[in-house]
């Protein structure tokens, strides 16, 4: 079986073109949309991602302020910075980069992000709005999975989807988004008994656990669609996903690559969220 590559390049380009137009319209009548990117880590992969976000913002006409609190920042310091940016009328959007310092969990600080500026949808309020089907910003990575599937005309209604990973930033919100598309969703995790039996019964498998090579050909049913959300750094500085692509190709009907699949769509959606937050703030 030939496995189709579900690339995100063309979808990201289309989203970015729309975002750039909308950002230009805002800038024509006021300041450029502004993102506050709060960083409290020295993780190399995070540094690469933060840099890519800043470059993407610059290309699209979005101002991006990096606020580096240091890898030893306390939960109190992070919360205070997030709250201050939430009260700053010059800031349209806030994003908190992970991982966080040792001993600080995302749920310890995310509630300090104002929902109207929470463009990555990580606060309890944003996640609650998603769970109840109300308007709000949703986690961009989860949204990117759904948008990538739709872009490649992969039907979701009535399909069985297995998500491997139950984080609050990908797995759980993705389950909500897929339920809204009338898919039948199973969320699997590290304690799922007989994981291959669960995933191989699915029409669509989403790998989002943050473990290199976790999903292999044994986890995938013949003709299934596989979405790889993983971004794991290798010893030589490369980026690989959670899927063992070599054993999955030829068995899956389609597979998203890493890099070049979900990643560029996630960044594009984040930038679109920033502009949307600015639009809403200026019409309030």
C-alpha positions as CSV (number, residue, x, y, z in Angstrom):
1,X,0.0,0.0,0.0
2,X,1.3,3.5,-0.9
3,X,1.1,5.7,2.2
4,X,0.1,9.3,1.5
5,X,2.1,12.0,3.3
6,X,-0.2,14.4,5.1
7,X,2.0,17.5,4.9
8,X,0.9,20.7,6.6
9,X,2.8,23.1,4.4
10,X,0.0,24.2,2.0
11,X,-2.6,24.4,4.8
12,X,-0.2,26.5,6.9
13,X,0.5,28.8,4.0
14,X,-3.3,29.4,3.4
15,X,-3.8,30.2,7.1
16,X,-0.8,32.5,7.2
17,X,-2.0,34.4,4.1
18,X,-5.3,35.2,5.8
19,X,-3.6,36.1,9.1
20,X,-1.2,38.5,7.4
21,X,-4.2,40.3,5.7
22,X,-6.1,40.6,8.9
23,X,-3.0,41.8,10.8
24,X,-2.3,44.4,8.2
25,X,-5.9,45.7,8.5
26,X,-5.5,46.1,12.2
27,X,-2.1,47.8,11.9
28,X,-3.6,50.2,9.3
29,X,-5.8,51.7,12.0
30,X,-3.8,51.1,15.2
31,X,-0.9,49.2,16.7
32,X,0.2,45.8,15.4
33,X,-1.3,42.8,17.1
34,X,1.0,42.0,20.1
35,X,1.9,38.6,21.6
36,X,3.6,38.2,25.0
37,X,5.6,35.0,25.0
38,X,6.5,34.1,28.5
39,X,9.4,31.7,28.9
40,X,10.7,30.0,32.0
41,X,12.9,27.2,30.6
42,X,16.3,26.7,29.1
43,X,15.2,23.6,27.2
44,X,16.9,23.6,23.8
45,X,13.8,22.3,21.9
46,X,11.7,25.0,23.5
47,X,14.3,27.6,22.5
48,X,14.1,26.5,18.9
49,X,10.3,26.6,19.0
50,X,10.2,30.1,20.6
51,X,12.5,31.4,18.0
52,X,10.3,29.9,15.2
53,X,7.3,31.6,16.8
54,X,9.0,35.0,16.8
55,X,10.1,34.6,13.2
56,X,6.6,33.6,12.2
57,X,5.1,36.6,14.0
58,X,7.5,39.0,12.3
59,X,6.7,37.6,8.9
60,X,3.0,38.1,9.5
61,X,3.1,41.6,10.9
62,X,2.6,40.6,14.6
63,X,4.7,42.1,17.4
64,X,6.2,39.4,19.7
65,X,7.7,40.2,23.1
66,X,9.7,37.4,24.7
67,X,9.7,37.6,28.5
68,X,12.4,35.3,29.9
69,X,11.9,34.6,33.5
70,X,14.7,32.0,33.8
71,X,14.6,28.3,34.3
72,X,14.4,28.6,38.1
73,X,11.4,30.9,38.2
74,X,8.8,30.2,40.9
75,X,5.2,29.5,40.3
76,X,4.4,32.9,42.0
77,X,6.7,34.8,39.7
78,X,5.2,33.1,36.6
79,X,1.7,33.8,37.8
80,X,2.5,37.4,38.5
81,X,4.0,37.9,35.0
82,X,1.0,36.3,33.3
83,X,-1.4,38.4,35.4
84,X,0.5,41.6,34.6
85,X,0.4,40.9,30.9
86,X,-3.3,40.2,31.1
87,X,-3.9,43.6,32.5
88,X,-1.7,45.4,30.0
89,X,-3.9,46.9,27.2
90,X,-1.0,46.9,24.8
91,X,-0.9,43.1,24.9
92,X,-3.5,41.2,22.8
93,X,-2.3,37.7,23.4
94,X,-0.4,35.6,25.9
95,X,1.4,32.3,25.5
96,X,3.3,30.4,28.2
97,X,6.0,28.2,26.8
98,X,6.6,24.8,28.3
99,X,8.3,22.9,29.9
100,X,8.1,24.8,33.1
101,X,10.7,24.8,35.9
102,X,11.0,21.8,38.2
103,X,8.2,21.7,40.7
104,X,5.9,24.0,38.7
105,X,3.0,22.3,36.9
106,X,1.0,24.0,34.1
107,X,-2.2,23.8,36.2
108,X,-0.4,25.7,38.9
109,X,0.0,28.9,36.8
110,X,-2.3,28.7,33.7
111,X,-5.3,30.1,35.5
112,X,-3.4,33.4,35.7
113,X,-3.8,33.8,31.9
114,X,-6.7,35.9,30.9
115,X,-9.1,33.9,28.8
116,X,-9.5,36.6,26.2
117,X,-5.7,36.5,25.7
118,X,-5.2,32.7,26.1
119,X,-4.4,32.0,22.5
120,X,-3.1,28.5,23.2
121,X,-6.2,27.6,25.2
122,X,-4.4,26.2,28.3
123,X,-6.2,27.9,31.2
124,X,-8.9,26.0,33.1
125,X,-11.5,28.5,31.8
126,X,-10.5,28.0,28.2
127,X,-10.5,24.2,28.6
128,X,-13.9,24.4,30.3
129,X,-15.3,26.5,27.4
130,X,-14.1,23.8,25.0
131,X,-15.5,21.0,27.0
132,X,-18.9,22.6,27.1
133,X,-18.9,23.6,23.4
134,X,-18.7,27.4,24.1
135,X,-16.6,29.9,22.2
136,X,-13.0,30.3,23.3
137,X,-9.5,29.7,22.2
138,X,-8.6,26.0,21.9
139,X,-5.1,24.4,22.1
140,X,-3.5,25.1,18.8
141,X,-1.9,21.6,18.4
142,X,-5.2,19.8,18.9
143,X,-6.9,22.2,16.5
144,X,-4.1,21.6,14.0
145,X,-4.8,17.8,14.0
146,X,-8.4,18.4,13.1
147,X,-7.6,21.0,10.5
148,X,-5.0,18.8,8.9
149,X,-7.4,15.9,8.6
150,X,-10.1,18.1,7.1
151,X,-7.6,19.7,4.7
152,X,-6.7,16.3,3.3
153,X,-10.4,15.4,3.1
154,X,-10.3,12.6,5.6
155,X,-13.8,12.0,7.0
156,X,-14.2,12.2,10.7
157,X,-18.0,11.6,11.2
158,X,-18.6,8.1,12.5
159,X,-14.9,7.2,12.4
160,X,-13.1,5.5,15.3
161,X,-10.2,7.6,16.5
162,X,-7.6,6.4,19.0
163,X,-5.6,9.1,20.7
164,X,-2.4,8.0,22.4
165,X,-1.7,10.6,25.1
166,X,-4.0,12.3,27.7
167,X,-2.4,15.6,28.3
168,X,-4.4,18.8,28.8
169,X,-2.7,20.5,25.9
170,X,-3.2,17.8,23.2
171,X,-4.9,14.5,24.1
172,X,-7.9,15.6,26.2
173,X,-8.8,18.8,24.1
174,X,-8.3,16.9,20.9
175,X,-10.8,14.3,22.1
176,X,-13.4,17.1,22.6
177,X,-12.7,18.6,19.2
178,X,-13.1,15.2,17.5
179,X,-16.4,14.5,19.4
180,X,-17.7,17.8,18.1
181,X,-17.0,16.3,14.6
182,X,-19.0,13.2,15.5
183,X,-16.1,10.9,15.7
184,X,-16.0,8.0,18.2
185,X,-13.0,8.7,20.4
186,X,-10.8,6.5,22.6
187,X,-8.1,8.2,24.6
188,X,-5.3,5.7,25.5
189,X,-2.3,6.2,27.7
190,X,0.7,4.6,29.4
191,X,-1.5,2.4,31.5
192,X,-3.8,1.2,28.7
193,X,-3.8,-2.6,28.7
194,X,-2.9,-4.1,25.3
195,X,-2.3,-0.7,23.5
196,X,-1.9,-2.3,20.1
197,X,-5.3,-4.0,20.3
198,X,-6.9,-0.6,21.1
199,X,-5.1,1.4,18.4
200,X,-5.2,-1.2,15.6
201,X,-9.0,-1.2,15.8
202,X,-9.2,2.5,15.0
203,X,-9.7,4.2,11.6
204,X,-7.5,7.1,12.7
205,X,-4.6,6.9,15.2
206,X,-3.1,10.1,16.8
207,X,0.2,9.7,18.5
208,X,0.7,12.4,21.1
209,X,2.5,10.9,24.1
210,X,6.0,12.4,23.6
211,X,7.8,9.1,23.2
212,X,10.0,8.3,20.3
213,X,8.8,5.3,18.2
214,X,5.9,4.6,20.6
215,X,3.5,3.8,17.7
216,X,4.7,1.1,15.4
217,X,3.2,-0.9,12.6
218,X,1.8,-3.3,15.2
219,X,-0.3,-0.5,16.5
220,X,-1.9,0.4,13.2
221,X,-4.7,-1.4,11.3
222,X,-4.4,-1.9,7.6
223,X,-5.4,1.3,5.8
224,X,-5.6,3.5,8.9
225,X,-4.7,7.1,9.0
226,X,-1.9,8.1,11.4
227,X,-1.2,11.6,12.7
228,X,2.1,12.1,14.5
229,X,2.0,14.9,17.0
230,X,5.3,14.1,18.6
231,X,8.3,16.5,18.5
232,X,11.2,14.7,20.2
233,X,14.7,15.9,20.1
234,X,17.3,13.3,19.0
235,X,20.9,13.0,20.2
236,X,22.1,14.7,17.0
237,X,19.8,17.7,17.4
238,X,17.1,16.5,15.0
239,X,13.4,16.3,15.6
240,X,11.4,13.0,15.3
241,X,7.9,12.1,16.2
242,X,6.2,9.4,18.3
243,X,5.6,7.1,15.3
244,X,8.1,4.6,13.9
245,X,7.5,5.8,10.4
246,X,9.4,2.9,8.7
247,X,7.2,0.2,10.1
248,X,4.0,2.2,9.6
249,X,4.5,3.2,6.0
250,X,3.0,0.6,3.7
251,X,0.4,-0.3,6.2
252,X,-1.2,3.0,6.9
253,X,-3.1,4.7,4.1
254,X,-1.8,8.1,5.2
255,X,0.8,9.4,7.7
256,X,1.7,13.0,8.8
257,X,5.5,13.6,8.7
258,X,7.7,15.0,11.5
259,X,8.8,17.7,10.8
260,X,6.4,19.2,8.3
261,X,3.0,17.8,9.3
262,X,1.2,19.1,12.4
263,X,3.9,21.5,13.4
264,X,3.6,24.2,10.8
265,X,-0.2,24.2,11.1
266,X,0.1,24.6,14.9
267,X,2.3,27.7,14.5
268,X,0.0,29.1,11.8
269,X,-3.1,28.6,14.0
270,X,-1.4,30.3,17.0
271,X,-0.7,33.3,14.9
272,X,-4.3,33.4,13.7
273,X,-5.4,33.2,17.3
274,X,-3.3,36.2,18.1
275,X,-4.9,38.3,15.4
276,X,-8.3,37.1,16.4
277,X,-7.7,38.1,20.0
278,X,-6.6,41.6,18.8
279,X,-9.7,41.9,16.6
280,X,-12.0,41.0,19.5
281,X,-10.2,43.4,21.9
282,X,-10.6,46.3,19.4
283,X,-14.3,45.7,18.9
284,X,-15.1,45.2,22.6
